[in-house]
Amino acid sequence: MEHIPAAFWLTEAADAANQQGSGDLLRVVLVVMVLGSVLLAWFLLRGYKRDD
């Protein structure tokens, strides 16, 4: 097993990240998380509405 310096590994990882594109999957995941959080908050908080 050969020794690979950490700096070399870090530069290789940075190059790979630049080649992967714009991150569409990350955007989709974030949008789904935000919408899910809003729907969950609405569902949980609607029980506190009083009909006096």
ABEGO torsion letter per residue (X at the ends): XBBBBAAAAAAAAAAAAAAAEAGAAAAAAAAAAAAAAAAAAAAAAAAABBBX
